[in-house]
Amino acid sequence: MGFLAANKIDFEERDIAADEENRKWMRENVPEDFRPAAGNPLPPQIFNEQRYCGNYEAFFSAREDNAVYAFLGLTAPPGSKEAEALLKKMQM
């Protein structure tokens, strides 16, 4: 959450420990391919509105690869490392 706040990416944290509706929504909206073989998906699970983005490990990998905006389904702001990498890629 600190990374999102530092990069001025709006987010909403949903408490699944104290709110059964949030817990149910998360469990129902993690795609079948990303659910564990047994049990329920563990938090944190990351969504952009209704779109599933991934779990913490996937977010961390995207962060390491300077691809957080793509991971979240957002457009990287001009001047960001991610936007510069995309620009270089397009110029090839």
Buried (B, 14 or more C-beta within 10 A) or exposed (E): EEEBEEEEBEEEEBEBEEEEEBBEBBEEEBEEEEEEEEEEBEBBBBBEEEEBBBBEEBBBEBEEEBBBBBBBEBEBEEEBEBBEBBEEEEEE
